Amino acid sequence: MLTIRNVEKAFDGDPVLHSINLEVGAGEVVALLGPSGSGKTTLLRIIAGLTAPDNGQLLLDGEDLSAIPVHERGFGMVFQDYALFPHKNVIENVAFGLRMLGWPRQQIRPRVQEMLALVGLTGFGERRVYELSGGEQQRVALARALAPAPRLLLLDEPLGALDRALRERLAIELRAILKQAGAGDGGPATTSIYVTHDQEEAFTVADRVVVMSHGCIEQVDTPVELYRRPETPFVARFIGMSNLFPARLLQRQPPVVESELGELRVAPPPGDLGEGVLLVRPDAGRVLATEADRAVALNVLAGTVEACHFRGRYQQSRIALANGATLTLEFEADEQVPPVGHLVHLMLDPAGLVLLPDEKEASC
């Protein structure tokens, strides 16, 4: 579908994108995830044709996009600020792009009604934009972008202006809408590129996530694999994992590393990596309540519970080990974690312990 080859961009001599390579398949939802300044919005603007790359090539179904102006690319765009016409009602907003494309009048209204049904706004057609909530306005913007059946849909922080609870709900609904749009005609779902700085939003919406930092792609993976096997310390930290310790590999079969946590069994490291950073995923810990459990468990550690916070689905605990190291771990909501100030014995699951390259090796 979309191929990005060696795309580079600099502004006033300051590099913003470094040799970006990416493939997006038909019907796929790909999220560009990263902090401010990582280059994700610049990359989206280059795909849209709003910004020209300094080097590199973009192909859509094998067609070079460089000579195709923005209005002829057949892309849809959804922005954080909705960009709706306040003097028009919902139907007129959704129909606007279809009229600009010269759709016959008799085809516009049924298409608009189809799109409103898709985004859950049946019966809202005569309402004015200012009568709608922020979430409803964003649905109208999405319906307008989807109405012409775009070859590619580009979304730039589409939920960024909404409060947290509404963002979480709409992210789930947005994924369903993107997967359903287009598929109803017997074709694939709408191919979409979704820019966000919110990890939970990216994980909810996307089939694959592209993590960016300082104009580079750090990792491209499914949300599940990104969480299970982040490839760099930056990726681990950005998705909320703080347990990172310098480490070196002592043996490969079975894999054992040495760090300030001691000697620990870990997941098999990639390639010939021998030294780096040990990641202890927050879900790697289990409480060992009895001496019998501790006698047979791998990776047993002891420490004092410094803090515990109930998060609804889980409880988060900060545990200080005897050597001064600290672990932040997440336990099931009903797991019996000792109270603050008490001793706790832990087992660290080797599958949740990942040896990563150090920061210099991981840099692009």
Secondary structure in CASP SS format (residue, H / E / C, confidence):
PFRMAT SS
TARGET T0000
AUTHOR 0000-0000-0000
METHOD secondary structure of the structure
MODEL  1
M C 1.00
L E 1.00
T E 1.00
I E 1.00
R E 1.00
N E 1.00
V E 1.00
E E 1.00
K E 1.00
A E 1.00
F E 1.00
D C 1.00
G C 1.00
D E 1.00
P E 1.00
V E 1.00
L E 1.00
H E 1.00
S E 1.00
I E 1.00
N E 1.00
L E 1.00
E E 1.00
V E 1.00
G C 1.00
A C 1.00
G C 1.00
E C 1.00
V E 1.00
V E 1.00
A E 1.00
L E 1.00
L E 1.00
G C 1.00
P C 1.00
S C 1.00
G C 1.00
S C 1.00
G C 1.00
K H 1.00
T H 1.00
T H 1.00
L H 1.00
L H 1.00
R H 1.00
I H 1.00
I H 1.00
A H 1.00
G C 1.00
L C 1.00
T C 1.00
A C 1.00
P C 1.00
D C 1.00
N E 1.00
G E 1.00
Q E 1.00
L E 1.00
L E 1.00
L E 1.00
D C 1.00
G C 1.00
E E 1.00
D E 1.00
L C 1.00
S C 1.00
A C 1.00
I C 1.00
P C 1.00
V H 1.00
H H 1.00
E H 1.00
R C 1.00
G C 1.00
F E 1.00
G E 1.00
M E 1.00
V E 1.00
F E 1.00
Q C 1.00
D C 1.00
Y C 1.00
A C 1.00
L C 1.00
F C 1.00
P C 1.00
H C 1.00
K C 1.00
N E 1.00
V H 1.00
I H 1.00
E H 1.00
N H 1.00
V H 1.00
A H 1.00
F H 1.00
G H 1.00
L H 1.00
R H 1.00
M H 1.00
L C 1.00
G C 1.00
W C 1.00
P C 1.00
R H 1.00
Q H 1.00
Q H 1.00
I H 1.00
R H 1.00
P H 1.00
R H 1.00
V H 1.00
Q H 1.00
E H 1.00
M H 1.00
L H 1.00
A H 1.00
L H 1.00
V C 1.00
G C 1.00
L C 1.00
T C 1.00
G C 1.00
F C 1.00
G C 1.00
E C 1.00
R C 1.00
R E 1.00
V H 1.00
Y H 1.00
E H 1.00
L C 1.00
S C 1.00
G H 1.00
G H 1.00
E H 1.00
Q H 1.00
Q H 1.00
R H 1.00
V H 1.00
A H 1.00
L H 1.00
A H 1.00
R H 1.00
A H 1.00
L H 1.00
A C 1.00
P C 1.00
A C 1.00
P C 1.00
R C 1.00
L E 1.00
L E 1.00
L E 1.00
L E 1.00
D E 1.00
E C 1.00
P C 1.00
L C 1.00
G C 1.00
A C 1.00
L C 1.00
D C 1.00
R H 1.00
A H 1.00
L H 1.00
R H 1.00
E H 1.00
R H 1.00
L H 1.00
A H 1.00
I H 1.00
E H 1.00
L H 1.00
R H 1.00
A H 1.00
I H 1.00
L H 1.00
K H 1.00
Q H 1.00
A C 1.00
G C 1.00
A H 1.00
G H 1.00
D H 1.00
G C 1.00
G C 1.00
P C 1.00
A C 1.00
T C 1.00
T C 1.00
S E 1.00
I E 1.00
Y E 1.00
V E 1.00
T E 1.00
H C 1.00
D C 1.00
Q H 1.00
E H 1.00
E H 1.00
A H 1.00
F H 1.00
T H 1.00
V H 1.00
A C 1.00
D C 1.00
R E 1.00
V E 1.00
V E 1.00
V E 1.00
M E 1.00
S E 1.00
H C 1.00
G C 1.00
C E 1.00
I E 1.00
E E 1.00
Q E 1.00
V E 1.00
D E 1.00
T C 1.00
P H 1.00
V H 1.00
E H 1.00
L H 1.00
Y H 1.00
R H 1.00
R C 1.00
P C 1.00
E C 1.00
T C 1.00
P H 1.00
F H 1.00
V H 1.00
A H 1.00
R H 1.00
F H 1.00
I C 1.00
G C 1.00
M C 1.00
S C 1.00
N C 1.00
L E 1.00
F E 1.00
P E 1.00
A E 1.00
R E 1.00
L E 1.00
L E 1.00
Q E 1.00
R E 1.00
Q C 1.00
P C 1.00
P E 1.00
V E 1.00
V E 1.00
E E 1.00
S E 1.00
E C 1.00
L C 1.00
G E 1.00
E E 1.00
L E 1.00
R E 1.00
V C 1.00
A C 1.00
P C 1.00
P C 1.00
P C 1.00
G C 1.00
D C 1.00
L C 1.00
G C 1.00
E E 1.00
G E 1.00
V E 1.00
L E 1.00
L E 1.00
V E 1.00
R C 1.00
P C 1.00
D C 1.00
A C 1.00
G E 1.00
R E 1.00
V E 1.00
L C 1.00
A C 1.00
T C 1.00
E H 1.00
A H 1.00
D H 1.00
R H 1.00
A H 1.00
V H 1.00
A C 1.00
L C 1.00
N C 1.00
V E 1.00
L E 1.00
A E 1.00
G E 1.00
T E 1.00
V E 1.00
E E 1.00
A E 1.00
C E 1.00
H E 1.00
F E 1.00
R C 1.00
G C 1.00
R C 1.00
Y E 1.00
Q E 1.00
Q E 1.00
S E 1.00
R E 1.00
I E 1.00
A E 1.00
L E 1.00
A C 1.00
N C 1.00
G C 1.00
A C 1.00
T E 1.00
L E 1.00
T E 1.00
L E 1.00
E E 1.00
F E 1.00
E E 1.00
A C 1.00
D C 1.00
E C 1.00
Q C 1.00
V C 1.00
P C 1.00
P C 1.00
V C 1.00
G C 1.00
H C 1.00
L E 1.00
V E 1.00
H E 1.00
L E 1.00
M E 1.00
L E 1.00
D C 1.00
P H 1.00
A H 1.00
G H 1.00
L E 1.00
V E 1.00
L E 1.00
L E 1.00
P C 1.00
D C 1.00
E H 1.00
K H 1.00
E H 1.00
A H 1.00
S C 1.00
C C 1.00
END
